[in-house]
Amino acid sequence: MGNTSSNVGIEFIERFFSSDFFKSCPYLPLLFIAGHAHLHVVSVNIQKDGKRIDLHHLGIRKSEPARKEIEERFGLVKAEGQKRKKYLL
């Protein structure tokens, strides 16, 4: 099948959910091909053993370090330092 973007996406997701904090968290990656191929991930804050995962400051404590490590590993554009766009609704 080769190294398609969806394969890289699956590897990215597996890497994120194998990080220390998320490794006990069940997840389901979904591939969509509407318009363009892209991935979504469905997860819950319940560990495989039934215990609740504390989500307080999740982004700062766990998601951000995992994101930075994955950005480095995959040579992605780093989210930090990017200008945020303002959208008018």
DOSE-850462 format. One record per residue: residue number from 1; residue in one letter; x, y, z of N, C-alpha, C in turn. Coordinates in steps of 0.02 Angstrom, whole numbers, m for minus. Layout:
# residues N
(r NUM, "a", (X, Y, Z), (X, Y, Z), (X, Y, Z))
...
//
This chain:
# residues 89
(r 1, "m", (41, m60, 0), (0, 0, 0), (43, 63, 0))
(r 2, "g", (105, 58, 22), (148, 117, 21), (139, 163, 80))
(r 3, "n", (176, 217, 80), (173, 265, 135), (127, 322, 117))
(r 4, "t", (61, 309, 114), (13, 360, 97), (2, 406, 156))
(r 5, "s", (m30, 462, 143), (m43, 510, 197), (m87, 480, 250))
(r 6, "s", (m133, 435, 231), (m176, 403, 282), (m135, 356, 326))
(r 7, "n", (m84, 322, 297), (m40, 280, 338), (m1, 323, 387))
(r 8, "v", (24, 379, 364), (61, 425, 409), (14, 451, 462))
(r 9, "g", (m48, 466, 444), (m98, 489, 492), (m112, 438, 545))
(r 10, "i", (m119, 375, 525), (m131, 321, 573), (m70, 314, 619))
(r 11, "e", (m10, 317, 591), (51, 313, 633), (54, 371, 682))
(r 12, "f", (34, 430, 659), (32, 490, 702), (m16, 478, 760))
(r 13, "i", (m76, 454, 745), (m126, 441, 797), (m102, 388, 846))
(r 14, "e", (m74, 333, 820), (m48, 280, 863), (7, 307, 908))
(r 15, "r", (49, 350, 882), (104, 379, 922), (75, 423, 978))
(r 16, "f", (25, 465, 961), (m6, 509, 1011), (m38, 468, 1067))
(r 17, "f", (m76, 416, 1048), (m111, 377, 1098), (m67, 325, 1133))
(r 18, "s", (m4, 320, 1114), (41, 276, 1150), (84, 316, 1199))
(r 19, "s", (76, 383, 1200), (113, 424, 1248), (90, 405, 1319))
(r 20, "d", (130, 419, 1368), (119, 397, 1437), (48, 409, 1462))
(r 21, "f", (21, 467, 1450), (m44, 485, 1477), (m101, 450, 1441))
(r 22, "f", (m97, 444, 1375), (m153, 420, 1335), (m152, 345, 1322))
(r 23, "k", (m100, 309, 1343), (m94, 239, 1323), (m149, 194, 1351))
(r 24, "s", (m182, 215, 1404), (m236, 174, 1432), (m305, 198, 1408))
(r 25, "c", (m305, 244, 1361), (m367, 274, 1337), (m389, 240, 1271))
(r 26, "p", (m449, 213, 1269), (m472, 183, 1206), (m486, 237, 1153))
(r 27, "y", (m472, 220, 1090), (m485, 268, 1037), (m502, 231, 972))
(r 28, "l", (m533, 266, 926), (m551, 238, 861), (m534, 288, 807))
(r 29, "p", (m484, 274, 765), (m469, 319, 709), (m517, 306, 651))
(r 30, "l", (m543, 358, 621), (m590, 352, 565), (m562, 388, 504))
(r 31, "l", (m558, 355, 448), (m534, 384, 386), (m593, 409, 345))
(r 32, "f", (m592, 473, 327), (m644, 503, 284), (m612, 520, 218))
(r 33, "i", (m649, 509, 164), (m623, 526, 98), (m671, 575, 63))
(r 34, "a", (m709, 612, 101), (m755, 662, 73), (m715, 725, 57))
(r 35, "g", (m709, 741, m7), (m670, 799, m27), (m596, 784, m30))
(r 36, "h", (m569, 763, 25), (m498, 743, 29), (m492, 693, 87))
(r 37, "a", (m441, 651, 82), (m431, 601, 135), (m408, 636, 199))
(r 38, "h", (m442, 622, 254), (m422, 649, 318), (m446, 603, 374))
(r 39, "l", (m417, 611, 432), (m432, 567, 489), (m466, 605, 544))
(r 40, "h", (m511, 571, 578), (m542, 595, 640), (m528, 541, 692))
(r 41, "v", (m527, 561, 755), (m516, 513, 809), (m572, 521, 860))
(r 42, "v", (m602, 466, 879), (m654, 465, 930), (m623, 433, 992))
(r 43, "s", (m631, 465, 1049), (m604, 438, 1111), (m649, 458, 1170))
(r 44, "v", (m635, 430, 1227), (m672, 446, 1288), (m622, 457, 1345))
(r 45, "n", (m645, 488, 1399), (m600, 499, 1456), (m608, 443, 1508))
(r 46, "i", (m618, 383, 1485), (m621, 324, 1529), (m566, 277, 1508))
(r 47, "q", (m525, 256, 1556), (m471, 209, 1541), (m498, 139, 1529))
(r 48, "k", (m457, 96, 1502), (m478, 27, 1488), (m499, m9, 1551))
(r 49, "d", (m471, 12, 1609), (m490, m21, 1673), (m553, 10, 1704))
(r 50, "g", (m585, 58, 1669), (m647, 88, 1692), (m638, 151, 1734))
(r 51, "k", (m576, 169, 1751), (m564, 229, 1790), (m566, 291, 1745))
(r 52, "r", (m590, 347, 1775), (m596, 410, 1739), (m527, 442, 1730))
(r 53, "i", (m516, 473, 1672), (m454, 510, 1659), (m467, 583, 1677))
(r 54, "d", (m426, 612, 1719), (m432, 682, 1738), (m413, 726, 1679))
(r 55, "l", (m459, 767, 1656), (m446, 810, 1598), (m426, 881, 1617))
(r 56, "h", (m420, 895, 1682), (m402, 962, 1704), (m332, 980, 1679))
(r 57, "h", (m326, 1034, 1642), (m263, 1057, 1612), (m232, 1005, 1566))
(r 58, "l", (m274, 966, 1535), (m250, 912, 1491), (m204, 938, 1436))
(r 59, "g", (m223, 993, 1404), (m183, 1020, 1349), (m114, 1039, 1370))
(r 60, "i", (m108, 1074, 1425), (m42, 1098, 1449), (0, 1040, 1475))
(r 61, "r", (m31, 996, 1514), (7, 942, 1547), (25, 885, 1501))
(r 62, "k", (m20, 865, 1456), (m10, 803, 1419), (m12, 810, 1343))
(r 63, "s", (m65, 843, 1317), (m72, 847, 1244), (m16, 886, 1212))
(r 64, "e", (1, 943, 1241), (53, 986, 1211), (120, 951, 1206))
(r 65, "p", (146, 919, 1260), (209, 884, 1253), (206, 828, 1201))
(r 66, "a", (151, 792, 1198), (143, 738, 1148), (142, 768, 1078))
(r 67, "r", (106, 823, 1069), (103, 856, 1004), (172, 879, 981))
(r 68, "k", (210, 910, 1025), (276, 934, 1007), (323, 877, 987))
(r 69, "e", (319, 823, 1023), (362, 765, 1007), (343, 736, 939))
(r 70, "i", (278, 733, 925), (255, 705, 861), (271, 753, 804))
(r 71, "e", (264, 818, 814), (284, 867, 762), (357, 857, 743))
(r 72, "e", (398, 848, 793), (470, 838, 782), (482, 773, 744))
(r 73, "r", (451, 720, 767), (460, 653, 738), (440, 650, 665))
(r 74, "f", (384, 683, 647), (358, 680, 579), (379, 740, 536))
(r 75, "g", (418, 786, 564), (440, 844, 526), (382, 889, 505))
(r 76, "l", (334, 897, 550), (275, 938, 535), (288, 1011, 552))
(r 77, "v", (246, 1054, 523), (249, 1125, 541), (229, 1131, 614))
(r 78, "k", (269, 1166, 652), (256, 1172, 724), (197, 1220, 736))
(r 79, "a", (149, 1197, 775), (90, 1237, 790), (109, 1298, 832))
(r 80, "e", (156, 1289, 877), (177, 1344, 921), (210, 1398, 879))
(r 81, "g", (190, 1460, 891), (220, 1515, 854), (183, 1533, 790))
(r 82, "q", (135, 1491, 770), (95, 1506, 711), (44, 1560, 729))
(r 83, "k", (32, 1604, 682), (m18, 1656, 694), (m87, 1624, 693))
(r 84, "r", (m128, 1645, 739), (m197, 1621, 740), (m239, 1667, 698))
(r 85, "k", (m282, 1638, 657), (m326, 1677, 615), (m387, 1697, 655))
(r 86, "k", (m411, 1757, 643), (m472, 1780, 674), (m529, 1771, 625))
(r 87, "y", (m582, 1740, 648), (m639, 1728, 605), (m699, 1767, 631))
(r 88, "l", (m733, 1799, 586), (m794, 1836, 603), (m853, 1791, 586))
(r 89, "l", (m897, 1783, 633), (m957, 1742, 620), (m1016, 1786, 605))
//
